Amino acid sequence: MSQPSDYPLSAVPVDQRKGMWSMMSVLLGFTFFTSTMWAGGTIGSAFSFYELLGVIFIGNLLLGSYAAGLAYIACKTGLNTVLLGRYCFGLNGSKLSDFILGFTQIGWYAWGTATIAIIIVKLLELPETWLTPLMIFFGFGFCISASIGYKALELLSKISVPVMLFFIGLSFYKGIIDVGGIAEFVAINPTESMPIAAAITMVFGTFVSGGTQATNWSRFAKTGKIAVISTLAAFFVGNGLMVFVGAFGASIYQQADIVDVLVSQGFMLIAILMLFSNIWTTQDNTIYNFAAAGCNLLRTDKRRIVTFFGAALGTALAVMGMYNMLIPFLILLGTFIPPIGAIIMADFWVKYKGNMPSLDTVKLPKYNMTGLSAYVIGSGCAYFSPWVAPLVGIVVSVVAYTVLLRFTSETKLQAQGA
């Protein structure tokens, strides 16, 4: 009997919905990621302890609220972000969001694939000639659970998340002992400088692409409450924890990645287990996201084929050096991704008043110029903004879409009256 397709081009049926523990496990597994720690290490070197807590709180509150808003809509409609994009961008216009979201996920997949290969070579002191073969091995290996679907992601996360939390707790305990106590850790002074707006943008940007596409799982939630709480747990608490872990390690051991920290603390075996758990639970979710965007872009339900194609593309980028482009990539994500989710939320609440018609029955245009224009305006303002780019993109996109929607509606009414 063939495996379920996970509904890449349709709403998730009610009888396939999941509960809180299932949703929370998958989403936390997704947000427990090395790159977030790396960003935390960069931020941790630039702020005092209490300033750091403020940046983490604000950045992840914005990220969690944004992701939770989309999660609620996904649960109510049973649709993911790329399918919701058809309503506000049009049947063909939504391919723009498919391409942008798919590209960002491939970038993350490439980064994760390169990361695990580089760390293994470093830990085991292998020749550098092993890098490419290991990237190829992990690049295709990590996509196997994603090709199976939600059930495999859920099983892996339910095992890995508690294990990773235990390892993090152990590392915290050893770190506090090594630094001489909590008071000594709090008293550590910053060695670098960074504008607060840039730091918040980095925190938001680390997983805003993931938050935009977390609807691939939140649409499986049984209720809107489950969707919102599990998403907040992942993107406010979970992602915030990862940022703090990176800052903690950088402050005490000058290492942002908890794998390097665990090695420094003498926990080699635990470090290797943490590496696999951390990377795998995000990599399979990431390539699953790419497959969702790819299926909508190509209008195909062959999710497994798209998954393996994405893994091949991500692996190729890893081999070509994507690892060295993380910072500009994060800035790119924080600028051009949030307007997509913002317009989807405005479309749901302003245009449809929280009651979207079924994708099977609604008649949609090929190109929705209202949504596409709002995206261009929001992204442009975010790109040129000296302030927090993601927040600017969200606010401007919502305002632009609301104004343009009212203008086009009034124009249609006037035309009909004439």
N, C-alpha and C positions, 0 to 999 in steps of 0.2 A: 504494500500500500504506500502511495507517495506521501511525502510530508506536506503539511499545509504550507501555502505560499506566504502566509503572514499578511495577506491582503495589500499588496503594494499599490493597487489602483482602485481600491474601494474601501468603504467604512468597515471597521471591525465589528462583527456581529455581537449582540448582547451576550450570547452564551459563551463567548470566547474572552470575556473580560476577566481581569485579575484583581486580587486583593492588595492590601497595603504592604505586606511583607514582600510579596513578589515584586511590586513596583519599586519599593524602596531599595531592594537588593540590586536590581538591575541599574537603577539610576545612580546609586552610590558607587557601584562598580565602574560606571562610566566616568564619574568625576574624580575618582582616585587616580591621578595621572601625574607622571614625572614632570612634564613641562610646567604644570601649575606650581610645583615645588620650586622649580628653577626660577620662575617669575617671583615667587615669594622670597627667594634668596636675594634677588636683585633689590627688591623693595626693602627687605629687612636690613640691608647695609646702609640704607639712606634715612632711616627714621629711628627715633627712640622707641622704647617698648610701647608706651601708651599712644604715641602717634601711629605706630604700626597697627595697633588694635583698631584705631579709628579708621584707617585706610581699608583694612580688611573688612570691617563691619559695613562701611558705606558701599564699597565696591561689590561685595557679595550680596548685600541687601538689594541693590539695584539689579544684579544679575539674577538673584533668586526670584524677585518680584516679576521681572520680565519673563523668565522661564515658566513660572507658575501661572501667569496670565495666559500664555499659549497652551499650557497643559490643560487648563480648564476648558478651553475651546476645543482642544483635541478630544477630550473625553466626551463632551456634549455632542460632537459631530461624528466621532469615530474616525476622523481624518487626520493625517499628518500634515506637516507644514507645506510640503510641495503640492499636495492635493488641495489644501486650503488656498494656496496661491492662485489656483485657477479662478477663484471667485473674484479676487481683487486685481489680478494682473491679466486675466483672460486665458483662454485655452492655449494659445501659442505664446502669449506674453509671459505666462508662468514659467516658460523654459528659461527665462533670464534667471529667475531665482533657483531653478534646478541646477543651472550651470554654476552659479556663484556658490551655492551650498555644497554641491558635489565637489567642486574644486577645493574648498576649504577642508573638507573631510579627507580628501586624498592627500592634502598637505600634512594634516595631522598623522595620517597613517604612515606617510613617508618618514616623518620625524620619529614616530614611535619605533618603526622598524629599524632605522639607523641607530637609535638610542640603545636598544637592547643588544645589538651586535657590537657596538663600540664598548659598552660596559662589560660584556662578557669577555671580549678580547683583553680588556684592561685587567679585569679581576683574575682571569686565568693565565695572564701573561702569555697570550698566544701571539704568533706572528701576525702582522697587519694584513697579510695575504688572506687571512681567514675572514676578513670583514665582508667582502662581497658574497661569498658562499653563505655566510650566516644571515646576511640581509635577505637573500633569496629564500633561505629555509624558513625564517620567521615571517617574511612577507606573505608567503603562501600558507604557512601553518596557522597563523592567527586568524585567518578568514574562515577556517573550517566551521567553527561554532556559529559564526554569523551566517554561513550558508545554510545551516540547519534551521535557524530561526529563533524566535523568542524563547522557546522552551530551553534551548541550549544556553542562551545568554543568561536566563534565570538560574539554571542549575549551577553554572560556573560562578555567578555572582554570589549566590547564597553560601557557597563554600569559601570564596576568596575574601569577601568583605569582612566577616568576623576575624579571619586570620590576619588581614592587614591591620585592622584596628588594634589587635593584640600586639603586633610587631611595633606599631607606632607608639603605643603605650609603654612598651619596654624600652624603646629608644629615648622617649621623653624622660623616663625615670633615670636611666643611665646618664643622660645629658645633664640633668639637674645636679646629679652627684658630682660629675666631672667639673662642672663650672663652679661648684662650691655653694650651691643652694639657689633657691628662687630669687632671693634678694640680689645676688650677684648677677643673675641673668637679666633681671629687670634693669639693672644699673649699667648695662653695656651701652656704650655710646656709638652712634652711627659713624661710619668711616667714609661714606659717599653722600652725595646730595641728589635730590630728584624733586621736581615740582609735585605737589599733592595731586593736581589734576592728571598728570602723566601716570602717577602711581595708581590712581583709581581706574584710569583707562586701561592700564595693564591688567589689573585684577579682573575687571569686567571683560576685557578682551581675551583672557586666557581660555574662557569657555563659553563665550557668547555664541559661537557657531554651534557648539554642542547644545546650548540652551535653546537655540532656535529650532534645532532638529530633535530635541528630546521628545517631541510629540510622537515620534515613531514608537515610543513605549507608553507615554501617558495616554494615548488613545485606547490603550488596552485596559485602563482603569475602570473599575466597576462604577465608581461615583466621582463627581467633580471634587468632592472633599478629599478622596484618596489621591486623585491626580495632583491637587494643589499641595497637600501636606508632603507627599513623597518627593515632589519636585523641589519644594523648599528645603527639605532635609538634604537633598543632594547638592543643590546649587547655592544655597545660603550656608548651611552647616558644613556639608562635605567638602565643597570647593574651598570654603573659608579655612577649614582644617588643613587642607593641602598647602594653601598659601602660608599658613602659620608654620607648618612643618618645615617648609623651605627656609623661612626666615630664622627659625630656631636652629636648624643645622648650620646655616651660614654664620650666625652669630657666635656659635660655640666652636664649631669645627672647620669653619670656612668651606663647608660643603653644603650645597642646597639640596641635593638629591638624597633622600633617606637611605638609598642603597649604599652610597658612599659613606654616609654617616654610620650606618650599621657596621660597615667594614672597619671604619676608624674605631668603633667601640668594641671590636673583636668578635662580632657576630657574623662571620663569613657565610655560614649555611643559611642563616635567617635572611641575610642580605640577598642571596640568590633566590630564595623562595619569594621574598618581597618583590624582587625585580620581575619575576615571571607573573605573579599575581597582579601587580600594579599595571604592567604593560598590557597583558593579555585581556583583562577585563575592559580596557578602554579601546584597544585595537579592534576587537570584534564588534563593539558597538559603533565605532567610527566607520568601519567598512560597511556595516549594516545601513548606516545613514546614507553613505554614498549610493548604495544599491537602491534605496528608496527614491533618491533624487534621480538616479539614472533611469529607473523604470518609468517615472513620470516623463522624463525628457524624451525617452525613446518610445513611450506608450507601449511598453511590453510588460508582461507579468513574469518573465523569465528572470526572477530575482537572483537565483543562484549563478547564472551565467554572468549577470552584471556584477555580482559580488566578486567573482574570480577575475573578471576583467579589471575591476578597480584595484584589487590586490596586486595584479601585475603592474598596473600603472604606478601605484604607490611605491612598490618595490623598486621600479626603475628610477623614480625620483630620489629615493633613498640612496641608491648607488651613485647618483649624479651629484649628491652633496646637499640635499634639502636640509640636513641637520644644521648647517651653518646659517640658516636664514630665519631663525625663530623670531627674533625681535621685530624685524619689519613685517613678518607674517602676522604677529599678534596685533600690530598697529593696523594692518589691513583689515583683519577680522573685526576689530573694534569700531572701524569706520563704516564698512559697507554691509555688514550683516544685520545689525539691529534694526535698520529701517524696514527690512522685510517683515520681521515679526511684528513691528509696530503697526504697519499697514494692515496686516492680517487681523490684529486685534481691533483696530479702528473699523475695519470692514464688518467684523462680527457684531460689534456693539452699536456703531453709528448707523450703518446701512441696514443691517438685518435685525437690529434691536435684540440680539441674543438668540435669534431663531432662524438659523440658516436653512434653506430648503435642501432637500436631498440632492446629492451630486448627480444622481441618475435622472432626476426630473427637471432640474433647473436648466434654463437656456442661457448659456454664457457666450459672450462675444469672443472672437479670436484674440483681440487685443483690448484690454481695458486701459484706456489712456489716462483715466483718472488715477488709478493705482500706479501705473508706470511713471507718470509725471511726478506724483508725490514721492516716489522712490528716488528719482533723480534729484529733486529739490532737497530731500532729507539727507541723502548721501553727500551731496555737494556741500551743504552747510556743515555736516560733520567733518568732512575732509579739510575744510578751510578754517574750522573753529579752533581758537587758541585754548578753549576750555575743554571739558570732558566730552570728547568726540562721540562716544556711544550714546550718552544721555541727550546730547544735542540732536543726534540723528533720530532718536526715538521721538522726542517732543516735536521737532519740526515736521517729521513725516506724518504724525498723527494730525497735527494742525493743518498741514497742507492737504492731506486726504479729505479731512472734514470740510474744509473750505471749498475745494474743487468739487467734491461730491454735491455739496449744496448748489454750487454754481451750475454744474451740468444738469442737476435735477430741475432747477428753475428754467434753464434754457429749453429743456425738453417740454416742460409744461407750457411755456410761451409759444413754442412751435406748434404744439397740439392745439392751443387756443386760437392761433392764427389760422 
